[in-house]
Amino acid sequence: MRIGLSGVKSLLGLAILAVFIVLFPLALSNPYYLNVANIIGINTIIVVGLTLLIGYAGQVSLGHAAFYGIGAYTSAILTVTYGFNPWLALVLAALVTSSIAFIIGTPTLKLHGHYLVMATLGFNLIANIIIVQCDSVTGGPSGFPGVPPLAIGSWVFDSDIKMYCLIWSMAFIGIVLGLNLSMSRVGRGLRALHSGESAANCMGVPASKYKVKMFVLSAVFASVAGSLYAHYLSFVSPKTFDIFFSVELVTMVIVGGMGSIWGGLFGSAFLTSLPHLLSSLDEYKDIFYGFILVVILIFTPEGFIPGILQKLDFYLKEKGQRNKKRLDDFLDEPGFNGVAGIPLADSCSSKRLEASNDIILGINNISKSFGGIAAASSLTFDVQKGSITSLIGPNGAGKTTTINLIYGVYKPNLGTIIFRNNRINGLYPYQIAAMGMARTFQNLQIFDNITVLENVMVGAHAISHNEFFVSMLHPPSYWKEEKLIREKALEALSFFGLEKEADLPACQLSFGEQKRLEMARAIVSEPELILLDEPVAGLNRAESITIAGLIMKIRSRGTTVLLVEHDINVVMSISDKVVVLNYGTMIAEGTPIQIQKNELVLSAYLGGSL
Amino acid sequence: MDHLAQFIVAGLTTGSIYALIALGFCVIHNATGIVNFAQGDFISLGGLVIFTLLMGLKVPLIIAFPISVIAVTIVGALLERVAIRPARSRSIVILVFITIGASIFMRGVFKILWGKNQMGLPPFSGETPINFAGATLMPQNLWIFGITLISVIGLHFFFSRTRLGKAMRATACNPRAASLMGVNVNSMVLLSFALSGALGAIAGIIIVPITTLSFDIGVMLGLKGFAAAVLGGYGNSLGAVLGGLLLGVLESVGAGVISSTYKDVIAFGILLLVLFIKPSGLLGRGDTERL
């Protein structure tokens, strides 16, 4: 069971937090601050969920005060009007909130950027007005009084200190669940879709489902916080759940540093207590509040806590300067001299025989047009299992479109695509990934917000199974799978000579390294078929030869390769079959030798006939 | 149904204001990609300054109007210089929340300078109603329509015909490329804040006579303007005008025909429906991720 450095840091953080939670009330002179601490605890529960949604999944919601309110009102109404047990009411409130969040989230999370912000804000406004207007049920603008306190048997949570114990136990559990999720397979998937939704989809991360699930989960956090709030204050008022509170909640996430649960805790503590700290300033309170907020965001945009931690890290490891591995070293490594030194054609010829007659991928008569332009028309070709098949053609011939059609990024207008005897057109990329296909991208799609190793681990998303629930609770089965994926990922990295870079942020890699990272990410799932979209574009001759050798090695591991490439030397030396496209139609198909002599191909490339 | 024409006139009036506010959002968005949540406070400030000039200092309208606009323009530019430009991060979310902080700050200042009381201004030119196509128009409605129309045409001319306007559009498209072509991107961003300050001020000045003025009048108006901009397709000027007018009319007709307490529910409900059907607004073009 390997916990890893981040795990150790988290455990240490949790231990410090636990000690602090226990000591805080003892060190307190003024009971008023206990009340503030309780509100901080309640806000923290919401902020943990929101941090996962905003910082990890990258979906900004200005509607979470509504979920907080729905939780509070459902608890209040169920206990007072219908006499439910408060704990049962808390669970039912969470169920009601999650249903609403699911219904709202499904269409809303299709939106991006400002549209998403507006839609969640609109939802919050509507929810708030409905709460105010349904006064026969909710008590209307004057609020809902008389909510009973929570109790376990005869132990009633009826004082600030008792509620402190309850609220902070719940907040602590919330933080643990949040930390667990953030470090898990799901957490990686969320950060990947934050960085590039389509690319994450192609790695097997069901992006839209994950966004909705994360939205619902964060709404449940808010709902539980709302129920606690209702029972704590025994009174709920619609003003507590207006859009301005939503804005404040997101501000807490951002001030704390998006993408850090600890930052969220800080943000909630800081912004909840700030008005109380400034209360002596009376009417100047707002001015200072706004001023402090602006200053923090200007000077520590990565968040207060991560900002400080980063500085600490910086001083701790002066040697943190990266030893950048040069390509020469890479080529000199023992694993690669078999490739780099020898002319390609020789090293390949023996392998050609491996291709069998089984068809792994069949493209039958597919057409796709964008507006009036036919990017692919009546394309038909097969890819033999165990082969390296190349797709070539001049710029704009429809090569990448074909790759995207195969991978489900685009839906063909006509025709069928058969992969391992299943029709796959109409499926989503993440489903196709799960069937044993993987790909790289013409325009690099590195997840630049996570480490090199994590990038590769996202590549294994399609072959692993730890979902939200397991990822929050970390049972032994979780660790088993996590260990397996980590090992596979490290193996894939060393296959591409990147094992020393494993813990670096992926954005720090050079262009050539990022290209190899993409290929490592694609092979980690041990796919049946890999689609490589221009793997050597932009690389120099030596690098190209290395990559060509690695492509051969991928094939010898049992993976069929469909290659799109402009570098004709690479294509001709490693391919078993070459398919030539021009203006979206296939103009030739055959062995490299046949293609080199084909007049149609020559005229397409050189213009005119020879 | 008799009142329908009246509701539409009322809706077009508030809709014009929303359109102006939405344009303010678009101008800043197009130069920086951010949503400026202090836009609402530009509106408040415009109204508050002209109130002081007209009622306190007895300055004639013809002079007070431009002074107010210039004052808010300067505040807009100041916001960019002191809060946006020094920001260590270019992340959109951070910049957006800087404007939220700035908005809280500005509202705090307004509250101290002008107090929490409700204030009022008389219409620009009397209160003699005019009958037009079954609806009663107040002169202030005409002022609002006219000034909005002039602003929209002026803005269109600026962006399509002037060198500066074209440079701003280039900055919107690709700031780095624009800067390599010799456009001073910093000045363009500054200009966009100034311009949107001016638009906010105009909206604030013309709406005050038909509503009550308070230090936070702009908050809800700003949100409506944001909604209008999103409805039309964020960043699209024509969309902003269309979205503003549509939102105004929907709200007014919804309030008149169904219920005034639910007018925001109707307006925002329709906004949500439009977005669910067309995720990039009425005239917006969706971003496509290229693989």
Interface residues (C-beta under 8 A of the other chain):
Chain A: I54 V60 P107 T108 K110 L111 H112 G113 H114 Y115 V117 M118 A119 L121 G122 F123 L125 I126 I129 I130 Q133 G196 E197 S198 A199 C202 I243 V247 V250 T251 I254 M258 E283 Y284 K285 D286 I287 F288 Y289 G290 F291 L293 V294 L297 I298 F299 T300 P301 E302 T400 N404 V409 F441 Q442 N443 Q445
Chain B: H29 V35 A83 P86 A87 R88 S89 S91 I92 V93 I94 F97 I98 I100 G101 A102 S103 I104 F105 M106 R107 G108 V109 K111 I112 L223 F226 A227 V230 Y234 T261 Y262 D264 V265 F268 G269 L271 L272 L275 F276 P279 S280 G281 D287 E289 R290 L291
